[in-house]
């Protein structure tokens, strides 16, 4: 069996760990693994490289991805399917394992299925917004990275009182990452794209906790209303300068956490076993804490952040 790995969309911690685990399994069973450099544009240009365990060993302790990704929508091109099938035949590829987030796994596996190309999708995004799975690869690592920054901010907040800290996370229009770290960091407020808030409420909330605790911690998802101006807005409301902490894409490029490394190992074994057993289409998912195979396309229902938890953090009854 010869498998081709493709990374599509944003990278996330744990990709290299999946590659290493899968290649080890394949080599132990006499199978071959290749990788497309540059996502599907790279595949269409036949930018295919061999993957060996010796090559991957040093990468398993790094963030990012050995295989470059791409967001270019090249599969919309006329005859893209015919071109991909020809390249796979040329390289004697039997199937594809695809790293991707919500957009990738909604759009690409149906195309590959229609083109007769076996594919297993691996939910890979720090946003944790892929329907049907409790956990996506990279989410735990991004949470841990964000905690390091928040812990540092809280240490100085305790040492010098009277300050307000605003921490912005990635996530686009999905607030799962922001909600998770706000909960784990015991933030005083969390702002998410999915839930509206009143400026007057936030002003009162920040002022109250600042008086009570001596500092205020607000976590906001980058896609929320007012994310670009909220630090200035809070300063106007309270008369106190806000310490604005924007972690940016460093959250995506961190080293994989223990939990993500274990998840990567289970994902690799699940995908490899499925393809060896002749599965044509599937997504590795976490259900009840265990990695299993969903032998179909991605469910369409979107994941909303836990509203009860959102209200609890914000002290909203």
N, C-alpha and C positions, 0 to 999 in steps of 0.2 A: 504494500500500500504506500502511495506517495501523497502526502498532504501539503497543501499550500496555505500558509498563514497570511492574512491581510489585516492591517490596522486601518480603520476608517473613523474619521472624526477626531475628537479630542483624546489625547493620551491620558493615562491614569496609572498610578503606582500598581505594580503587580503584573504588568504585561510581560516583562522579562522573566518573571518567575513561572508563568504559564508556559512560555516558550521552552524554558529549561526543563521543566517537568515533562512536557509532551515529547520533546526530543529524546530525553532519556528513555522513556517508555518505548518510543518507536525504535530506537537503536537496539534496545534489548530484544526486540522481536523482529529484527531484520527489515524494518520499514524506513522510509526516507522522508525527510521534512525539508520544505523549501519556504522561503519568505518573499513577499513582494515588497520592494523598497518604494515607498511613496504611495501607499494605498492603491486604489483602483486605477488612478492615472499611471502609476508605476507598472501595474499588471498589464495594462493596455500597451505600454511601451516595452513589455517583456523584460522589465527590470526585476529579474528573479534571481535570488541568491540561495545557496545551500545553507542550511542551519545544522550545526553540529554542537554536541554538548560541550566540547572544549572551547568553542567560540562563546557559548552562552554562560559558562561558569562565572567569569568576572562581571557579567552584566546582571546577574541575579541579585546582586547587592546594590544595584543602582536604580535611580528613578528613571522616568522617561521610557523610551522604547528603542531597542536595537533596530527595529523596523520602523522607518519613517512612515507617517500617516499623511492623510490628505482629506480635505472636505470638498474638493472639486466634484461637481455632479456629472462626472463623465459618463455614467451609465445611462444618461438621457440621450446620448448620441445615437444616431442611426447606426444600426448594425453592431452596437457595442456587444450584445450577446454573442453574435457570431464570431466577433474578434476574440472575445474571452475564451470561447470554446476552442477556437483554433490554437490559441496560446497554451491552453491547458493540455490539449492533445500533443502539441509539439514538445512540451516538457513532461509528458506522461503523468500528469497530475490526476489523481482519482477524486479528490474532494478538497473543500476549502473549510478552514476554521477562521471565523471572522470576529475580531474585536470591535465592539462598538457600543454606543449609548442608545438612548431611546430612538433618535431619528434614524440612525444606521440600521438598527434591528427591526424597525417598522418597514423600512423601504427596501433594503437590499435582499434579505432572504427570500421574499416573494419573487423578486426578479430572477434570482439564481434558480429557484425551484421551477419557474416557468421555462428557464433555459436548460433544464435537466442537469443542473450542477449540484451534487450533494453538498450541503453546508450545515455546519454547527455554529451557532452564534454564541458568543460569550459576553454577557452584559458587563461593560467596562466603562465606568464613568464615576467621577467623584460626586455627581449630582444625586445618585441613588434614586433615579426616577424611571426605571424600566419596569413596566407592568409585569406582574406575574412572579417577581422575585423579591425576597425580603432584603437582599443585600447585593449591591453591585461591586465589582472589583475596583478598588481604589478609594471607596468611600471611607472605610475605617482609617486608612492612611491619611487622608485629607483631614479628617476629624482630629487625629493625633497631632498633625502638623499645626493646625489652628490652635489647639490647646496650648502648645508650647508658647505661641505668641501671646495668647490671652493670659497665661500664667505669669509671664514676664510683666505684662501691663498691670495685673492685679497686685503683684509684689510691690511695684512702685506706687500703685494707688493706695495701698495700706501704709506705706512709709510716709507719703506726703498727701495728706487728706485734702478734700475739697475739689477733686477733679472729676471730669466726665470723660469716659472712654467710649468711642464708637468703633467697633470692629466690623469690617466688611468682608464677607466671604464670597467666593464664586458660587455658581449655581444657575446663572442666567435668570430665567423666569420661574425656576423651581427652588423652593425654599427649604428642601429637606436637610441640606448640609447646615444651613444657618440655624434651623430649629434644633438639630441634634447637638451642635456645639454650644448653643445658648443654654440648652438643658444641662449638659454635662459641666459647663463652666459656671452654672448658677447665675446667669445673667439677670439683670433687673427688667430687661425688655428685649423683645425680638421683633424685627420688622420683616415681613415676608411679602413677596409679590402676590400671593394668592389671597391675602386677607387685607382689607382696607383698614385704615386707622385714621383717627382724628388728630390733627396737630395739637389741639388743646389737651387731649388725653395724654399724649406723649410728653408734652411740656409739664403737666401736673405730675405724671409718673416719675420723670427724671428728677424734678425738684423735690418730691417727697422722699425718694430713696437716698438722694444726696444728703438731705437733712438727717435722715435716720441712720445711714451707714457710713457717711463721710465720703462716699464716692458713688459713681453710677457707671454701670456697664451695659451698653446697648449693642446688640448684634444685629446686623442688617444684611440681607442678601442683595447682591449687586443689581438685580433686576427689579427691586422694589421701587415704588413711587418715592421720588425725592432722594434717591441714593446718592446722587452727585452733590446735592446741596444740604443734606440733613445736618452735617456737622455745623455749618454756618447757621442753619435754622435754629438748632438747639442752643447755640451760643447767643443768638438774639433773644430767644425766649427766656433764658436763664441768666444772661449776663455773665456767663462763665465760658471761657474758651474751651473748646472740645478737642481732645487728643484723638486724632483720626488715624486709625490703623487699617491700612488696606494691604491685604496679603497677596492679592493678585494670583498670577499663574504659578507662583511658587507652591501653592497648595496642590497643584497637579503634578509637580515634578519631584515630590519628595520620595524618599526610600520607602518601600513597601513595609507596612507594619507586620507584626507576627500574624495577626488575624487574616490580613490579605495574602500573606504567603501561604498560609494553610488553605485558604479559599482557592488560591491559584492552583495548588497541587490537586485539590479535589476537582476543580473545573477541567484541568488537563486530563486527568484520568477518565472523567465522565465523557468528555468529548472523544477521546481516543477509543474508548470501549464502544461508544455508539457507532463510530465510523467503521470500526472493525466488524461490528455486527450488521453493517449494511444500512444503517439509518440514513435516510435521504435529507431530512429537514428536522432541525431541532434547536432548542435554546437551553443552555444550562441555567438552572434556576435554583435559588435557595428557598426551600419550603420547610417550615417547622425546624429551622436551623440546620438542615441537611441539603447538600447539593444533589440535585436529581436532574433528569432530562425531561424537558417539555417537548414532546414530539409533535410540534405543530408550529405555526407562525405565532408571532407575539400577540398577546391579547391587546385589544384596542383601548381598554379603560385606562385613563390617566391616574396617576397616583397623587393624591392631595396630602399635604402635610397634616399631621395629627392636630385637629382643631382643639381638642380638649387640652393637649399639652401646650399649644400656643396660648390658650386662655389662662392656663395655670401659670406659665412664666410671666405673662403680662398682668397677672392679678385681675383678670376680667371675669366677672361673674355672669 
